[in-house]
């Protein structure tokens, strides 16, 4: 006589089952991404400085002047704080994502609710901090002597501190089907 696989669900705590199902629904329909950097709505002047420093310029030759009397007209070298932070901390982000996924799995098994907004916010805070740290610590390529004289500082990416302070994160929903779908798409081919 062949053995037949059977499964039996014992409903000792229907509340846990309902909570687990609600959490699964939130994973498939809630926010599925976190964007870190300078979000839309950031002051245009700060956004311009961030982009110019991240990618550099060839120079306009027009002698662009800032409200404080400084300016540039020559080339500005690349100072990729955003890309440096992501490259340097990739392993940390992968570890944090794995830890969050383990926490989600434990919550589902124990019947605790899962808030995907909180999960993604924790990841955003980590990346935001890393970018701000990189802006503070980046020293190369250095400012020109003229820029140092105008700013009174040799730190290439900090003048008033506004660009560093404007780094933030936004949790949102893309076109996909929630956090669960995003994780599955990133894991499976």
N, C-alpha and C positions, 0 to 999 in steps of 0.2 A: 504494500500500500504506500503510494507516494506521499511525502510530507507536503503540506500546503502552508505557505507563510500566512500567518494571521496577525492582526494587530487589534488591540483592544484599548480603547481610551477610557481611563478611569477618571471620572470627573469629580475629584475630591475638592477642587477649588475652582469653580467656574469663573470666579472673579479674575483669577490669574490668567485663565485662557482668554477672557474678554480683553484684558489689558494687553496681553501679548499680541492679539489680533489687531487691536487698535494701534499698537506700536508699529507693527508690520505695515499697516495702512499708511501711517505717517512717514515711514521710511520710503514708501513707494510714491507718495504724493506731496511730501513736504519739500523744503528747500534742499537743493542738491549741489550747491557750489558756494565757495567763498572767494571773493576777489580781494586782493590785497595790493595796496599802493596808494595812488591818488585817484579817488573815485570821481565820477562825473559830479559836477556841482562844486568841485574844488575851485578856489579862486584861480582865474585864468593866469595871473602872473606867477603863482606858485606852480601851476601845471606847466607853463612854458619853461620855467627854470628847471623843473624836474626832467622834462624831455630833453632840453638842451644839454644838461649835464649828463644824462644817461647815454645819449648817443653822440654828443659832440656836434660841432659845426665846422664848416670850412671857412667861415668868416664872411661878413657882409661887406666890410670896407666902409660901412655907413656910420660907424661910430655910435651904435645904439646907446642911449643914455638912460640910466635908471633914475627914479625919483630922488635918490640920495646923492646923485652927482657922479656915481660910477658909471661904467659902461664897457662896451666891448665893440670891437670892429674886426678884430683878428680872429683866427680860429680858436675854438674852445675844444680842448681835448675831451675824449670820452672819459666819463667817471661813472661807470655803471654800478651804482650802489644797489639797485633793485636786482639786476642779474647776478651780481656777486653774492648777495645775500641768499638768493635761491640756490645757486650752485653750491655754496659752502655748507648749506644746511639741508640739502636734499635728503640725506640719510636720517636726519632728525625728524623731518616731516614724514617720511615713510614710517619711522618708528611710532610717531604720534598717531598716525592714521591707523596703524595696526592695533595700538593700544585702545583707541576709541572703538574700533570694530570689535575687539574682545569685550569691551564694556557693553556694547550694544547686544552682543550675543548673550552675555550673562543676564542682562536686563530682560531679554526676551524669555530666557529659560526660567527666570525666577518670577516673571509676571510683573516686573516693574515697568513703568512707562519710559519711553525714550523720546527725548526732545531733540530733533535733528538740528534745530536752530542753535541750541546750546553746544552740541557736538562741533558744528562748523564754526561757531564763535570761538571756541577754545583753540581751534587750529588757526583761525585768523589772528588771534592775539599773539600766538607764537611767532607767526610770520611777520606781523607788524613790528614786533619788538626787534626781530633780527634785521629788518630793513633800517629801522631807526639806529640800531647799533652800528650798522655798516656806514650809514651817512656820517655818524660821529667819528668813526675810526679811519675812514678812507683818507689817505694822505698822498696818494700818487695817482696821476701826475700832480705835482704841486701847483699852486697858484703862481702867476707871474709876480715879479717884484712890484709892479705897478698895482696889481690887484691887492696884494698884501698891504701896500701903503694906503689904498683907499678903504679897505675893510678893517685894517688894524688886526688882522688875524691871518694865520697861514692855513687854517683848515679850509680845504677847497669847497666843501659842500655846506658849510655853515656860515651864514652872515648874520641874519636876525634869528635864525632857528625856526622860521615859519614853515619852510619846506619839510623839515624833519617832523615838526609837530602836526603837519597836515597828513602824514601817512596814516592810513586807517584801513579798515576792512569792511566789506559788505557781504552779508549772507543773503542769498537769493535763489531763485528758481530759474533754471534754464529751460530749454525745450525738451529735456529728458523727462523721465518718470520718477523723479525723486532721488534721494541719496542711495537707496538700494540699487536702482538701475545704474546710477553713475559708477558705483563700486563694481557691479557686475560687468559693465562695459569696459572698465579699466583692467579687470582681471582676465576676462575671457576674450579670445580673439574674435 
